[in-house]
Amino acid sequence: MDATDAFAAERPRLVTLAARVLRDSTEAEDVAQQAWLRLNGTSESIANVPAWLTTVTVRLCLDRLKSRTPVPVHDDLLHGRLGGETDQGRSADPAAHSVLADTVAVALHVVLDRLTPSERVAFVLHESFGFEFPMIADLLETSPTAARKLASRARAKVAAPMAQDQLADWEVVDAFLAAARGGDLQRLLQLLAPDVLVIGDSAAAALGTPSRIEGRAEVAAFFNGAAASALPVYVDDRPGAAWFDRGTARVAFDFTVVDGRVTQIVFRADPAVIDAVRRRRAGLPADFAWRPVSSTSGG
């Protein structure tokens, strides 16, 4: 069997694997295509093509999970979408949701973004595909013991009660940003208080942000598929986000979280606020090291 036939036979499995790990059917197709390009371009002799393709696919997924940092777009605010894609550019393919619903429990849908990349890969490979830990360890380039611990931690997070008021403020903010970027309207609605209010200071309004949006449905609709250029930051020591233009923070998103739901978001572009904005690592609590934003960081 030549490389083309071998890949064609394995492609459906690879796409399913990538979709379960990445929660994105379009990205899964991209990963499978990259795996094909690597197979087609290699000159090495491959004894076990399915295993080789699995390894490549998992590591491509892991790379994507580790590098999921939005790319700053310089003029999104001026077009009224705060770093978001157009409605036409955001896939609404229900296949992405059906793959997720078919392969991972509803609880995983809620907490998957809280898992580290390695935890997510270990969990999906073990729970959904039945991979043994030595194989997972090889794919993650770690030890079987460490792979087992990763899967165990992921399983504990998935099994833990997920009432909204159990989420820390930074978890709510990061989940909100992930849902906004991913076009997950239902998740946005879950994370917003019924009377949520979005307002913008005068400096932010001058850059194109709304001055006022009221109500859960209206706020969710505004952010749905948006915030692609919003990066995690601290705003006055609180977990928030900021829109970046060519590596420089321009507008801070100042979140107020009460009982696990967003009650207010203030767009702030006052220079004193922006100068004090500090980057933070998404998915990590506030006791991790701060570092100032530099004009050349690029996200």
C-alpha positions, -999 to +999 in steps of 0.1 A: +000+000+000+015+033-010+014+065+011-017+079-005-037+048+001-024+043+036-034+079+045-068+076+029-075+045+050-064+063+082-078+098+075-113+094+091-098+081+123-072+109+124-098+135+118-120+121+146-090+120+170-081+156+162-117+168+166-120+151+200-088+167+212-093+202+197-131+205+198-130+220+163-138+200+132-122+226+109-089+225+128-092+187+128-092+187+090-062+210+090-043+188+113-051+157+092-039+175+061-006+185+079-002+148+089-006+139+052+020+165+041+045+151+066+039+116+055+042+125+018+073+145+025+092+120+046+120+100+032+123+076+062+111+041+061+079+037+082+072+003+096+038+011+110+021+039+091-011+040+113+010+044+144+033+070+128+002+090+117-013+088+151+019+101+167+021+130+142-016+139+146-014+139+184+017+161+185+002+185+160-029+188+182-007+193+212+012+221+195-020+238+186-033+236+221-001+250+235-001+279+210-037+289+211-029+326+215-051+350+194-033+368+166-037+406+170-057+422+143-052+460+140-085+472+128-112+449+143-124+475+168-129+500+141-152+475+124-172+470+156-162+434+163-135+436+190-110+413+173-137+389+160-143+372+127-172+381+105-202+359+107-194+345+073-159+337+084-170+317+115-180+282+108-213+272+122-209+236+111-230+215+134-206+186+128-182+202+153-209+200+179-221+166+170-185+152+171-181+166+206-215+154+218-209+120+204-174+115+218-172+134+251-196+138+279-215+170+285-194+176+316-163+175+294-178+201+271-180+224+301-146+218+316-124+209+286-110+244+283-099+242+319-076+212+312-040+218+303-030+206+267-013+175+281-042+167+304-067+170+275-046+148+252-041+121+279-078+122+288-091+119+253-066+092+242-073+071+273-110+076+279-122+079+243-097+057+224-085+033+251-048+041+246-026+025+273-005+048+293+029+037+279+016+047+244+003+080+257+036+086+274+054+081+241+031+105+224+035+132+251+072+125+255+069+118+292+068+087+315+039+063+319+035+074+355+033+110+345+008+102+317-014+083+342-013+113+365-023+137+337-053+115+328-062+112+365-061+150+370-082+155+339-107+129+350-110+146+384-117+179+368-143+164+345-160+146+374-160+176+398-192+195+403-194+223+378-218+248+394-210+282+382-203+296+416-175+271+420-155+287+392-128+312+402-131+347+386-101+340+363-118+307+352-150+326+343-131+352+324-110+327+305-141+305+298-159+336+285-130+345+261-128+309+249-165+308+242-164+342+225-136+332+202-151+298+195-186+311+187-201+291+215-233+311+221-248+288+246-217+289+268-217+326+266-253+327+278-244+304+307-215+327+318-235+360+317-258+373+344-293+381+331-288+418+337-252+420+325-241+454+314-213+464+290-201+500+290-172+518+275-153+548+287-149+578+265-114+567+253-126+532+244-157+546+226-135+568+205-118+536+193-151+521+182-163+501+212-200+503+222-209+528+249-235+506+264-250+471+258-276+457+283-289+422+288-276+387+285-289+380+250-276+413+236-241+410+252-238+373+242-247+382+206-221+410+205-193+388+217-203+356+199-175+348+175-155+379+186-126+387+208-100+369+186-074+396+195-082+397+232-054+384+254-056+375+291-044+403+313-048+418+348-068+450+350-062+467+383-052+434+398-083+417+385-083+389+358-095+405+326-085+408+289-072+434+265-075+440+228-040+443+212-030+462+181+004+450+168+015+438+202+003+469+221-027+469+244-053+494+233-085+485+251-088+467+284-119+445+292-125+450+329-147+421+341-169+420+372-177+385+382-203+377+409-212+341+419-195+327+388-212+349+363-201+380+345-222+409+357-204+438+340-177+444+314-161+478+311-141+487+280-113+509+293-088+528+271-077+555+294-039+557+291-034+553+329-054+520+328-036+507+297-002+515+311-010+494+341-022+464+322-002+432+328-003+400+308-013+368+325-012+332+314-047+319+305-059+290+325-037+298+355-047+313+388-036+348+399-006+337+420+014+330+389+041+355+380+030+387+364+050+403+336+045+437+321+032+441+285+059+453+262+052+471+229+070+443+210+055+413+227+030+405+199+009+383+222 
